[in-house]
């Protein structure tokens, strides 16, 4: 068992991000067994869950003459428009059946505010609206986190960089992550994580 000051953060292992989902990540379900093994090794396990209302402003379907993966300007910065996904209460928003959710002790839902997207486990995309995760970790004396899940170049990277900025020691276990890679987004995310002091673990 890992020391009590370490936590595992499992990001968005949900049906819509797995094969056949609305925003499927290639091999997204291949990480489930490694994640389950990790969950049993940490005394603190946190799951994040994308939890959008229908008609969310990050959905391409919310705009006339816009397509998925177009980019628009929002008050908080550029926003990629996504296919409708992880809509509250739908099967797509549910955790993958293979994920051993009973081994985690907290679920952080994000993206539920209609007018702002949320990639990070710590902050909405305005980088100021907190999810409450930082306070929870501090209250348990946790200063070291390992991050796994979907997708490497968006929610994983945002979470890892925020965690490092908040003073946590951060490892991203690349064996238990998969990326989307839109126009070079994966390589850019890896560079940004390394620059923020995040350790990338490949084996």
KEKOLDREN-561281 format. One record per residue: x, y, z of N, C-alpha, C in turn; residue in three letters. Coordinates in steps of 0.05 Angstrom, whole numbers, padded with zeros to 5 digits, always signed. Example, Ala and Ser with C-alpha at 12.3 -4.5 7.8 and 13.67 -1.06 7.14 Angstrom:
<atoms>
+00264-00114+00156+00246-00090+00156+00264-00066+00156ALA
+00257-00045+00142+00273-00021+00143+00258+00001+00157SER
</atoms>
This chain:
<atoms>
+00017-00024+00000+00000+00000+00000+00017+00025+00000UNK
+00010+00045-00016+00025+00070-00017+00022+00085+00009UNK
+00040+00103+00015+00038+00119+00039+00012+00136+00040UNK
+00003+00143+00064-00022+00157+00067-00022+00185+00055UNK
+00002+00196+00049+00003+00223+00038+00001+00222+00007UNK
-00005+00199-00004-00007+00197-00033-00036+00190-00041UNK
-00045+00201-00064-00072+00196-00074-00070+00189-00104UNK
-00089+00173-00112-00093+00167-00141-00117+00183-00150UNK
-00114+00198-00172-00136+00213-00184-00141+00199-00211UNK
-00165+00188-00214-00174+00174-00238-00193+00192-00253UNK
-00185+00201-00277-00199+00222-00292-00217+00209-00313UNK
-00243+00213-00310-00263+00210-00332-00262+00184-00346UNK
-00261+00162-00331-00263+00135-00344-00293+00129-00347UNK
-00305+00142-00367-00334+00141-00371-00340+00129-00399UNK
-00364+00119-00402-00372+00105-00426-00368+00122-00451UNK
-00374+00148-00450-00372+00164-00474-00343+00169-00483UNK
-00324+00164-00465-00296+00167-00473-00283+00140-00480UNK
-00298+00119-00478-00288+00092-00485-00299+00083-00512UNK
-00288+00062-00524-00297+00054-00551-00327+00052-00552UNK
-00338+00062-00575-00367+00064-00581-00380+00087-00567UNK
-00365+00103-00551-00377+00126-00538-00378+00150-00557UNK
-00392+00171-00547-00396+00195-00564-00371+00210-00570UNK
-00351+00208-00552-00325+00221-00555-00303+00201-00549UNK
-00303+00179-00563-00287+00156-00556-00257+00162-00560UNK
-00241+00154-00541-00212+00155-00542-00203+00127-00551UNK
-00185+00126-00570-00176+00100-00580-00163+00084-00557UNK
-00172+00059-00554-00162+00042-00533-00168+00053-00505UNK
-00189+00069-00503-00195+00081-00477-00202+00061-00455UNK
-00212+00038-00463-00218+00017-00443-00194+00000-00436UNK
-00172+00003-00450-00149-00014-00445-00135-00006-00418UNK
-00142+00017-00408-00129+00026-00383-00144+00018-00358UNK
-00167+00005-00361-00183-00001-00338-00170-00020-00318UNK
-00159-00042-00329-00146-00062-00311-00122-00050-00296UNK
-00105-00035-00310-00083-00022-00295-00093-00002-00274UNK
-00114+00012-00280-00125+00031-00261-00136+00016-00236UNK
-00151-00005-00241-00161-00021-00219-00139-00031-00200UNK
-00117-00039-00212-00094-00049-00196-00083-00026-00180UNK
-00081-00002-00191-00071+00021-00177-00090+00029-00154UNK
-00116+00029-00160-00136+00037-00139-00133+00020-00114UNK
-00127-00005-00117-00124-00023-00094-00098-00017-00078UNK
-00080-00001-00090-00054+00004-00078-00053+00031-00064UNK
-00074+00047-00066-00075+00074-00054-00096+00075-00032UNK
-00090+00088-00010-00110+00091+00011-00130+00113+00004UNK
-00122+00131-00014-00140+00153-00023-00144+00151-00054UNK
-00168+00146-00062-00174+00145-00091-00196+00164-00098UNK
-00192+00181-00118-00211+00201-00126-00218+00196-00155UNK
-00244+00196-00161-00253+00194-00189-00264+00220-00198UNK
-00258+00229-00222-00272+00252-00234-00292+00242-00254UNK
-00314+00258-00257-00335+00250-00275-00345+00275-00290UNK
-00341+00274-00317-00352+00295-00334-00382+00294-00332UNK
-00396+00317-00327-00424+00316-00319-00438+00341-00331UNK
-00442+00340-00358-00452+00363-00372-00483+00364-00373UNK
-00495+00387-00370-00523+00390-00376-00527+00389-00407UNK
-00551+00381-00415-00557+00382-00444-00554+00411-00454UNK
-00545+00415-00478-00542+00442-00489-00518+00457-00478UNK
-00499+00443-00467-00475+00457-00456-00461+00474-00477UNK
-00450+00496-00469-00438+00515-00488-00412+00504-00500UNK
-00402+00481-00491-00379+00469-00504-00387+00449-00525UNK
-00413+00445-00529-00422+00427-00550-00426+00441-00576UNK
-00415+00429-00598-00419+00440-00624-00448+00443-00632UNK
-00465+00425-00622-00493+00425-00629-00508+00449-00617UNK
-00495+00464-00599-00507+00488-00588-00505+00512-00606UNK
-00492+00510-00629-00487+00532-00647-00496+00526-00675UNK
-00506+00546-00689-00512+00543-00717-00485+00545-00733UNK
-00483+00529-00753-00460+00530-00771-00433+00525-00757UNK
-00433+00509-00736-00408+00501-00723-00407+00471-00723UNK
-00383+00460-00725-00378+00432-00725-00361+00423-00702UNK
-00362+00398-00695-00345+00387-00674-00316+00393-00681UNK
-00301+00401-00661-00272+00408-00661-00266+00435-00673UNK
-00287+00451-00680-00283+00479-00685-00275+00492-00659UNK
-00262+00516-00661-00254+00530-00637-00268+00558-00637UNK
-00279+00565-00614-00292+00591-00611-00279+00605-00587UNK
-00284+00631-00586-00274+00646-00563-00296+00648-00542UNK
-00289+00641-00518-00307+00643-00495-00295+00663-00475UNK
-00310+00674-00456-00299+00693-00438-00274+00684-00423UNK
-00271+00657-00420-00248+00646-00407-00226+00638-00426UNK
-00229+00642-00452-00209+00636-00471-00219+00618-00494UNK
-00201+00608-00511-00209+00590-00533-00223+00565-00523UNK
-00243+00556-00537-00258+00532-00530-00262+00514-00554UNK
-00251+00490-00552-00257+00470-00573-00286+00461-00569UNK
-00301+00460-00591-00328+00450-00590-00328+00419-00594UNK
-00342+00406-00576-00342+00377-00575-00368+00365-00584UNK
-00368+00340-00593-00394+00326-00596-00408+00325-00569UNK
-00434+00324-00569-00449+00321-00544-00438+00296-00529UNK
-00432+00299-00504-00421+00276-00489-00425+00279-00460UNK
-00425+00257-00445-00427+00256-00416-00449+00274-00406UNK
-00472+00272-00418-00496+00287-00409-00507+00275-00383UNK
-00512+00292-00364-00521+00283-00337-00542+00262-00338UNK
-00538+00240-00324-00557+00219-00321-00559+00199-00344UNK
-00542+00203-00365-00543+00184-00387-00523+00162-00383UNK
-00526+00141-00399-00507+00118-00397-00479+00128-00405UNK
-00477+00146-00424-00451+00157-00433-00436+00170-00410UNK
-00450+00182-00391-00437+00196-00369-00429+00177-00347UNK
-00439+00152-00347-00433+00133-00326-00404+00123-00328UNK
-00394+00116-00305-00367+00103-00305-00369+00077-00320UNK
-00347+00070-00333-00345+00044-00347-00350+00021-00327UNK
-00366+00002-00336-00374-00020-00317-00350-00035-00306UNK
-00328-00035-00321-00304-00050-00311-00288-00035-00290UNK
-00294-00009-00286-00279+00006-00266-00288-00001-00238UNK
-00270-00007-00220-00278-00015-00193-00282+00011-00176UNK
-00304+00023-00181-00310+00049-00167-00312+00045-00137UNK
-00317+00021-00127-00320+00017-00099-00293+00020-00084UNK
-00271+00020-00099-00245+00024-00088-00237+00054-00086UNK
-00255+00072-00094-00250+00100-00091-00267+00112-00069UNK
-00259+00135-00058-00274+00146-00036-00285+00174-00041UNK
-00281+00184-00065-00292+00211-00072-00297+00212-00102UNK
-00320+00224-00110-00325+00230-00138-00327+00260-00141UNK
-00311+00271-00159-00313+00300-00165-00327+00303-00192UNK
-00350+00315-00193-00363+00321-00218-00355+00348-00229UNK
-00351+00349-00255-00341+00374-00267-00356+00379-00293UNK
-00356+00404-00302-00369+00411-00327-00399+00414-00325UNK
-00409+00416-00300-00438+00417-00296-00449+00446-00298UNK
-00431+00465-00298-00440+00493-00302-00445+00497-00332UNK
-00469+00507-00340-00476+00507-00369-00458+00524-00386UNK
-00446+00544-00375-00432+00564-00392-00401+00562-00390UNK
-00391+00541-00378-00362+00539-00376-00354+00510-00376UNK
-00334+00503-00392-00324+00476-00393-00305+00471-00370UNK
-00299+00446-00366-00282+00439-00343-00266+00414-00350UNK
-00240+00418-00354-00222+00395-00359-00208+00386-00334UNK
-00199+00404-00318-00183+00398-00294-00199+00386-00271UNK
-00187+00369-00256-00199+00359-00231-00200+00380-00210UNK
-00185+00402-00214-00182+00422-00193-00197+00448-00198UNK
-00199+00456-00224-00211+00481-00231-00227+00479-00257UNK
-00248+00495-00259-00262+00499-00284-00242+00512-00304UNK
-00250+00514-00329-00231+00525-00349-00225+00555-00346UNK
-00239+00568-00328-00231+00596-00322-00207+00597-00304UNK
-00199+00574-00294-00175+00571-00277-00178+00584-00249UNK
-00202+00592-00242-00207+00604-00216-00230+00590-00201UNK
-00250+00579-00214-00272+00566-00201-00263+00538-00193UNK
-00261+00534-00166-00249+00509-00156-00270+00487-00154UNK
-00261+00463-00156-00278+00439-00153-00280+00430-00124UNK
-00262+00439-00108-00260+00430-00080-00240+00408-00075UNK
-00228+00397-00096-00209+00375-00093-00184+00383-00077UNK
-00174+00407-00082-00150+00416-00068-00154+00415-00038UNK
-00176+00426-00028-00182+00426+00000-00185+00398+00012UNK
-00198+00381-00003-00202+00353+00006-00175+00339+00010UNK
-00157+00342-00010-00131+00329-00008-00115+00340+00016UNK
-00116+00367+00019-00101+00379+00042-00112+00369+00068UNK
-00139+00366+00070-00151+00358+00095-00143+00329+00103UNK
-00135+00314+00083-00125+00286+00089-00095+00284+00090UNK
-00082+00307+00089-00053+00307+00091-00039+00296+00066UNK
-00052+00299+00044-00041+00288+00019-00025+00310+00004UNK
-00001+00304-00003+00016+00323-00018+00028+00312-00044UNK
+00020+00287-00050+00031+00273-00073+00008+00259-00088UNK
+00007+00264-00114-00015+00252-00130-00004+00238-00155UNK
-00017+00215-00161-00013+00202-00187-00039+00205-00202UNK
-00037+00212-00228-00061+00218-00244-00061+00198-00267UNK
-00085+00187-00272-00089+00168-00294-00116+00173-00306UNK
-00122+00161-00330-00149+00163-00341-00149+00175-00369UNK
-00170+00190-00375-00176+00200-00402-00182+00230-00401UNK
-00173+00245-00420-00154+00238-00441-00128+00253-00434UNK
-00105+00241-00442-00079+00252-00434-00075+00281-00441UNK
-00084+00289-00465-00078+00316-00475-00098+00337-00466UNK
-00119+00329-00452-00138+00349-00443-00142+00347-00412UNK
-00160+00330-00403-00166+00330-00375-00143+00321-00357UNK
-00127+00302-00367-00103+00293-00352-00083+00316-00350UNK
-00076+00328-00372-00056+00349-00372-00065+00373-00356UNK
-00090+00382-00359-00100+00404-00343-00098+00398-00313UNK
-00107+00374-00306-00106+00366-00278-00078+00365-00267UNK
-00060+00354-00282-00032+00351-00273-00019+00378-00270UNK
-00022+00396-00289-00010+00422-00288-00021+00438-00265UNK
-00048+00437-00261-00059+00451-00238-00049+00439-00211UNK
-00047+00413-00209-00037+00401-00185-00009+00410-00179UNK
+00008+00411-00199+00035+00420-00195+00036+00450-00187UNK
+00019+00466-00200+00018+00494-00193+00009+00499-00164UNK
-00008+00480-00154-00018+00482-00126+00002+00471-00106UNK
+00025+00461-00116+00045+00451-00097+00046+00422-00092UNK
+00030+00406-00105+00031+00377-00102+00054+00365-00119UNK
+00065+00343-00109+00083+00328-00125+00066+00310-00143UNK
+00071+00311-00169+00052+00300-00189+00067+00280-00208UNK
+00055+00257-00210+00063+00237-00230+00039+00231-00248UNK
+00043+00230-00274+00023+00220-00292+00033+00192-00302UNK
+00018+00171-00295+00025+00144-00303+00015+00140-00332UNK
+00033+00142-00351+00026+00141-00379+00016+00113-00387UNK
+00022+00093-00372+00013+00066-00378-00017+00064-00373UNK
-00029+00082-00358-00057+00081-00351-00072+00106-00361UNK
-00062+00117-00383-00075+00140-00396-00077+00135-00426UNK
-00095+00148-00439-00096+00149-00468-00104+00177-00477UNK
-00094+00185-00501-00099+00212-00510-00117+00214-00535UNK
-00126+00238-00541-00142+00242-00565-00124+00250-00588UNK
-00107+00270-00584-00088+00281-00603-00102+00295-00627UNK
-00110+00319-00621-00122+00336-00642-00101+00357-00651UNK
-00093+00354-00675-00074+00374-00687-00049+00378-00669UNK
-00037+00356-00660-00013+00357-00644-00017+00363-00615UNK
-00042+00360-00605-00048+00367-00577-00034+00349-00557UNK
-00029+00324-00565-00016+00305-00546+00013+00313-00540UNK
+00029+00318-00561+00056+00326-00557+00058+00352-00542UNK
+00041+00371-00549+00040+00397-00535+00035+00393-00505UNK
+00016+00375-00499+00009+00371-00471+00032+00358-00456UNK
+00046+00339-00468+00069+00327-00455+00091+00347-00449UNK
+00096+00365-00468+00116+00386-00464+00107+00405-00441UNK
+00082+00412-00441+00072+00430-00420+00073+00417-00392UNK
+00067+00391-00391+00068+00377-00365+00097+00376-00355UNK
+00115+00369-00373+00143+00368-00364+00153+00395-00355UNK
+00145+00416-00369+00154+00443-00362+00143+00452-00335UNK
+00119+00440-00327+00107+00447-00301+00119+00430-00278UNK
+00137+00412-00285+00149+00395-00264+00135+00369-00259UNK
+00117+00361-00277+00102+00336-00274+00120+00313-00284UNK
+00121+00292-00268+00136+00268-00276+00118+00251-00293UNK
+00128+00243-00317+00114+00225-00334+00126+00197-00332UNK
+00110+00178-00323+00119+00151-00317+00110+00132-00340UNK
+00129+00119-00353+00123+00102-00376+00125+00072-00371UNK
+00131+00065-00347+00134+00036-00341+00137+00031-00311UNK
</atoms>
